[in-house]
């Protein structure tokens, strides 16, 4: 019984991952200079157009372990508009999803000149997502009427909306993902139509741009249907060089929701939490980052971590940078 309870707690703690599988899961990708991936209002907010490619693999050594690949591009269109596109492929065991998002953003600049940053942005993304359930590998099912033995597909549309404010060394973002309720029939009639998720983030950059800068930030998530909540506490440091910058980050995510399980010493409780160190380099207009995530606690699938590589390139950059410590914009 103790083993079964431990398995149950694993699934309870992983529920924040499972629910976030509808759409692009929110990991720590945004810390690799990729806030557009979670906030549509950041499309075209920077003084360069940005291409970002990420590849994530979880639980090495586990068959059909979760994996995620994303490709995004965003840039300025005219003086006050931005546009972007995101392609993603997410696989988790027999379940997978592929999607495309198109983004439009509008930027209002309150500065008196072109180098002082004081910008309010609004963005909207429309996305088409195809869910797929591969039942061909289920094996013997004893003629279960709910299992067809083939590949089932379900496609739906949804919207993300958000706003961002960038003022010198400070920034704040607010986004609603999965704004509209969508009928999905892939699993059962009891599957929730509410995919709505709220994201709030903010940060500030300290130090001198010519030497070393620190960037503490937070990200708060809440799922509308289940009321699950989590927070990311992040610290990022930059060492600016002639060729660009060397940087590193450490992120700590903790869920506000947990569950109890039984051990030989009695009833214990645990909440989802993990640490994510990131290292990266910006070389001229190119960017490379490596991310490693380690789940902590007594109950987890295995002792392995999650690995991610991010590649990026900046294009069509303005000759004059903003006069601020604002890496996501400059």
C-alpha positions as CSV (number, residue, x, y, z in Angstrom):
1,X,0.0,0.0,0.0
2,X,2.8,2.4,0.8
3,X,4.3,2.0,-2.7
4,X,0.9,2.8,-4.3
5,X,0.5,5.8,-2.2
6,X,3.9,7.1,-3.2
7,X,2.9,6.6,-6.9
8,X,-0.3,8.6,-6.2
9,X,1.6,11.5,-4.7
10,X,3.9,11.6,-7.7
11,X,0.9,12.1,-10.0
12,X,-0.6,14.7,-7.6
13,X,2.7,16.7,-7.6
14,X,3.0,16.4,-11.3
15,X,-0.5,17.7,-12.0
16,X,0.8,21.2,-12.6
17,X,2.9,19.8,-15.4
18,X,0.0,17.7,-16.8
19,X,-2.4,20.5,-16.9
20,X,0.1,22.8,-18.5
21,X,0.6,20.3,-21.4
22,X,-2.4,22.0,-23.1
23,X,-0.4,24.6,-25.0
24,X,3.3,25.3,-24.5
25,X,4.3,24.1,-21.0
26,X,5.8,26.9,-18.9
27,X,9.3,25.8,-17.8
28,X,12.2,28.2,-17.4
29,X,12.7,28.9,-21.2
30,X,11.8,32.6,-20.6
31,X,15.0,33.1,-18.7
32,X,17.1,32.4,-21.8
33,X,16.1,35.8,-23.3
34,X,12.8,34.4,-24.4
35,X,10.0,36.2,-22.6
36,X,8.0,36.3,-25.9
37,X,7.5,32.5,-25.5
38,X,5.1,33.2,-22.6
39,X,4.1,36.8,-23.0
40,X,2.7,37.9,-26.4
41,X,3.1,41.6,-25.5
42,X,6.9,41.1,-25.9
43,X,6.6,40.5,-29.6
44,X,8.7,43.3,-31.2
45,X,9.4,45.0,-27.8
46,X,13.2,44.7,-28.2
47,X,15.4,46.7,-30.4
48,X,16.3,43.5,-32.4
49,X,14.2,40.8,-34.1
50,X,14.8,37.5,-32.3
51,X,14.9,33.9,-33.3
52,X,14.9,31.3,-30.5
53,X,15.1,27.5,-30.8
54,X,14.8,25.3,-27.8
55,X,15.0,21.5,-27.3
56,X,14.1,20.0,-23.9
57,X,14.4,16.4,-22.8
58,X,13.2,15.0,-19.4
59,X,14.1,11.9,-17.5
60,X,17.0,10.5,-19.5
61,X,16.8,6.7,-19.6
62,X,13.0,6.7,-19.3
63,X,11.2,5.4,-22.4
64,X,8.7,7.9,-23.9
65,X,9.9,10.6,-21.5
66,X,8.5,14.1,-22.0
67,X,10.2,16.3,-24.6
68,X,9.5,19.7,-26.0
69,X,10.8,21.7,-29.0
70,X,10.0,25.3,-29.8
71,X,10.9,27.7,-32.6
72,X,10.0,31.3,-32.3
73,X,10.5,34.5,-34.2
74,X,9.4,38.0,-33.3
75,X,10.3,41.5,-34.3
76,X,9.2,45.1,-34.9
77,X,6.8,46.0,-37.6
78,X,6.9,49.8,-38.2
79,X,7.3,52.2,-35.4
80,X,4.6,51.0,-32.9
81,X,3.8,47.4,-33.9
82,X,5.3,44.0,-33.4
83,X,4.6,40.5,-34.8
84,X,5.7,37.0,-34.0
85,X,5.3,33.3,-34.7
86,X,5.8,30.2,-32.5
87,X,5.9,26.6,-33.6
88,X,6.1,23.8,-31.0
89,X,6.1,20.1,-30.6
90,X,5.4,18.5,-27.2
91,X,5.5,14.8,-26.5
92,X,4.7,13.0,-23.3
93,X,4.4,9.2,-23.6
94,X,1.4,8.3,-25.8
95,X,0.2,11.9,-25.8
96,X,1.6,14.6,-28.0
97,X,0.6,18.0,-29.3
98,X,1.8,20.3,-32.1
99,X,0.9,23.9,-32.4
100,X,1.3,27.3,-34.1
101,X,0.8,30.7,-32.6
102,X,0.6,34.0,-34.5
103,X,1.1,37.2,-32.5
104,X,0.4,40.9,-32.9
105,X,1.6,43.5,-30.4
106,X,1.2,47.2,-30.1
107,X,3.8,49.4,-28.3
108,X,3.3,52.8,-26.8
109,X,6.5,54.7,-26.1
110,X,6.2,57.5,-23.5
111,X,9.9,58.5,-23.7
112,X,10.9,62.0,-25.0
113,X,13.8,60.5,-27.1
114,X,14.7,57.2,-28.7
115,X,17.2,56.0,-26.1
116,X,15.2,56.4,-22.9
117,X,13.0,53.3,-22.3
118,X,9.5,53.9,-21.1
119,X,7.2,51.5,-23.1
120,X,3.8,50.0,-22.5
121,X,2.9,47.0,-24.7
122,X,-0.2,45.0,-25.5
123,X,-0.2,41.7,-27.3
124,X,-2.6,39.0,-28.6
125,X,-1.7,35.5,-29.9
126,X,-4.0,33.2,-31.8
127,X,-3.0,29.5,-31.7
128,X,-4.1,26.3,-33.4
129,X,-3.2,23.2,-31.4
130,X,-3.5,19.5,-32.5
131,X,-3.6,16.9,-29.7
132,X,-2.8,13.3,-30.6
133,X,-3.2,10.1,-28.6
134,X,-1.4,7.1,-30.0
135,X,-3.2,3.9,-28.9
136,X,-1.3,1.6,-31.2
137,X,1.3,0.8,-28.5
138,X,-1.2,0.1,-25.7
139,X,-0.8,-3.6,-26.0
140,X,-3.6,-6.0,-24.9
141,X,-6.7,-4.1,-23.7
142,X,-9.2,-6.9,-23.2
143,X,-11.6,-5.3,-25.7
144,X,-12.0,-2.1,-23.7
145,X,-14.7,-0.1,-25.6
146,X,-13.0,3.2,-24.8
147,X,-9.8,2.2,-26.6
148,X,-9.9,2.1,-30.4
149,X,-6.3,0.9,-31.0
150,X,-5.5,3.7,-33.5
151,X,-4.2,7.2,-33.5
152,X,-6.8,9.8,-32.3
153,X,-6.5,13.5,-33.2
154,X,-8.3,16.6,-31.9
155,X,-7.6,20.2,-33.1
156,X,-8.7,23.4,-31.4
157,X,-8.1,27.1,-31.4
158,X,-7.4,29.4,-28.5
159,X,-6.2,32.9,-27.6
160,X,-3.5,34.4,-25.3
161,X,-3.6,38.1,-24.4
162,X,-1.2,40.2,-22.3
163,X,0.5,43.5,-21.4
164,X,4.0,44.5,-20.6
165,X,5.6,47.6,-19.1
166,X,9.3,48.3,-19.6
167,X,10.7,51.3,-17.8
168,X,14.5,51.7,-17.7
169,X,15.8,48.8,-15.5
170,X,12.3,47.6,-14.4
171,X,9.9,45.4,-16.2
172,X,6.5,43.7,-15.5
173,X,4.3,41.4,-17.5
174,X,0.8,40.0,-17.2
175,X,-0.7,37.4,-19.5
176,X,-3.8,35.2,-19.8
177,X,-3.2,32.0,-21.7
178,X,-6.0,29.9,-23.1
179,X,-8.5,32.8,-22.8
180,X,-11.5,31.1,-24.4
181,X,-13.1,27.8,-23.4
182,X,-12.7,25.2,-26.1
183,X,-14.6,22.0,-26.6
184,X,-12.0,19.1,-26.7
185,X,-13.2,15.5,-27.2
186,X,-9.9,13.6,-27.3
187,X,-10.2,11.8,-24.0
188,X,-13.8,12.1,-22.7
189,X,-16.9,14.3,-22.3
190,X,-15.7,15.0,-18.8
191,X,-12.5,16.8,-20.0
192,X,-12.5,20.4,-18.9
193,X,-13.0,23.1,-21.5
194,X,-11.3,25.7,-19.3
195,X,-7.5,25.9,-20.2
196,X,-7.2,29.4,-18.7
197,X,-3.9,30.2,-17.0
198,X,-2.7,33.5,-15.5
199,X,1.0,34.5,-15.6
200,X,2.4,37.5,-13.7
201,X,6.1,38.3,-13.8
202,X,8.4,41.2,-12.8
203,X,12.1,42.0,-12.4
204,X,14.7,44.7,-12.0
205,X,18.3,44.9,-13.1
206,X,21.0,46.3,-10.7
207,X,24.6,47.3,-11.4
208,X,26.5,49.0,-14.1
209,X,26.1,47.8,-17.7
210,X,29.9,48.2,-18.3
211,X,30.8,45.7,-15.6
212,X,28.5,43.2,-13.8
213,X,24.7,43.3,-13.4
214,X,22.2,41.4,-11.3
215,X,18.6,40.7,-12.3
216,X,16.2,39.3,-9.7
217,X,12.8,38.4,-11.0
218,X,9.7,36.4,-10.2
219,X,7.0,34.5,-12.1
220,X,3.6,33.6,-10.6
221,X,1.2,31.1,-12.2
222,X,-2.3,30.2,-11.4
223,X,-4.6,27.7,-13.2
224,X,-8.2,28.9,-13.4
225,X,-9.9,25.5,-13.4
226,X,-7.9,23.7,-10.6
227,X,-6.7,26.9,-8.7
228,X,-3.2,25.4,-8.7
229,X,-0.5,28.0,-8.0
230,X,3.2,28.2,-8.3
231,X,6.0,30.8,-8.1
232,X,9.4,31.1,-9.6
233,X,12.1,33.0,-7.7
234,X,15.0,33.8,-10.1
235,X,18.4,35.4,-9.9
236,X,20.4,36.1,-13.1
237,X,23.8,37.7,-13.4
238,X,25.6,39.2,-16.4
239,X,29.3,39.8,-17.0
240,X,29.5,42.1,-20.0
241,X,32.4,41.6,-22.4
242,X,33.6,43.2,-25.6
243,X,32.0,40.4,-27.7
244,X,28.7,40.4,-25.8
245,X,28.2,38.9,-22.3
246,X,28.5,35.8,-20.2
247,X,25.6,35.1,-17.9
248,X,24.2,32.6,-15.5
249,X,20.8,32.2,-13.7
250,X,19.3,30.1,-10.9
251,X,15.6,29.6,-10.7
252,X,13.6,28.0,-7.8
253,X,10.0,26.9,-8.5
254,X,7.6,25.9,-5.7
255,X,4.0,24.9,-5.9
256,X,1.5,26.2,-3.3
257,X,-0.4,22.9,-3.6
258,X,0.8,19.6,-2.3
259,X,-0.5,16.2,-1.1
260,X,0.1,13.8,1.8
261,X,1.5,10.3,1.6
262,X,2.2,7.5,4.1
263,X,5.7,6.3,5.0
264,X,6.9,3.9,7.7
265,X,7.3,6.9,10.0
266,X,3.8,8.2,9.5
267,X,2.0,10.8,7.3
268,X,4.3,13.1,5.3
269,X,3.4,16.1,3.0
270,X,5.3,17.4,0.0
271,X,4.9,20.2,-2.5
272,X,6.3,20.3,-6.0
273,X,9.6,22.1,-6.0
274,X,12.7,22.2,-8.2
275,X,15.9,24.1,-8.9
276,X,17.0,25.2,-12.4
277,X,20.6,26.5,-13.0
278,X,21.2,28.1,-16.4
279,X,24.4,29.2,-18.1
280,X,24.7,31.1,-21.3
281,X,26.7,33.3,-23.6
282,X,25.8,36.1,-26.0
283,X,28.4,36.4,-28.7
284,X,27.7,39.4,-31.0
285,X,24.2,38.6,-32.3
286,X,24.2,34.9,-31.3
287,X,23.1,33.3,-28.1
288,X,23.6,29.9,-26.6
289,X,22.2,28.6,-23.2
290,X,22.1,25.3,-21.4
291,X,19.4,24.6,-18.7
292,X,19.3,21.8,-16.2
293,X,16.4,21.2,-13.8
294,X,16.4,19.0,-10.7
295,X,13.3,18.1,-8.8
296,X,13.7,17.8,-5.0
297,X,11.8,15.9,-2.4
298,X,11.4,12.3,-1.3
299,X,8.8,11.3,-3.9
300,X,9.7,11.7,-7.6
301,X,9.9,9.5,-10.7
302,X,13.7,9.2,-10.7
303,X,17.0,10.9,-9.7
304,X,17.7,12.3,-13.2
305,X,17.3,15.9,-14.2
306,X,15.8,17.7,-17.2
307,X,18.1,19.1,-19.9
308,X,17.5,21.9,-22.3
309,X,19.5,23.7,-25.1
310,X,18.6,27.1,-26.4
311,X,20.0,28.6,-29.6
312,X,19.3,32.2,-30.7
313,X,20.2,34.9,-33.1
314,X,19.3,38.6,-33.1
315,X,18.5,40.3,-36.5
316,X,17.9,43.8,-37.8
317,X,19.1,45.5,-34.6
318,X,18.9,49.2,-34.2
319,X,22.2,51.0,-34.2
320,X,21.5,52.9,-30.9
321,X,20.8,50.9,-27.8
322,X,18.5,52.0,-25.0
323,X,20.2,53.8,-22.2
324,X,19.3,51.3,-19.5
325,X,20.2,47.9,-17.9
326,X,17.5,46.0,-19.8
327,X,18.9,42.8,-21.4
328,X,15.5,41.6,-22.7
329,X,15.1,44.8,-24.6
330,X,18.7,45.7,-25.6
